[in-house]
Amino acid sequence: MRLGSEEVAKGQVLGPEDFVYDAVLGVVYTSCEDGWIKRVTVNESVADSVVENWVNTGGRPLGLAFYGNGDLIVADAEK
């Protein structure tokens, strides 16, 4: 068993504000200061993880949470 932590998405996520983990899909969503919500698929090797621009709010997404039906709720300071 491996314990510890590793940095994921180094240089690919600008000013992360919040994150939530979707256990069904196995991805992490993170809100960034540039308006992007990034979707990060973390694989066995951090080097093999995939970071994608998922949605841009056109604002400043500060908080993320899942609603009961699985929808992602975004708290945006500018919207």
Secondary structure, DSSP 8 states (H G I E B T S, - for coil): ---S----STTTSSSEEEEEEETTTTEEEEEETTSEEEEEE--SSGGG-EEEEEEE-SS-EEEEEE-TTS-EEEEETT-
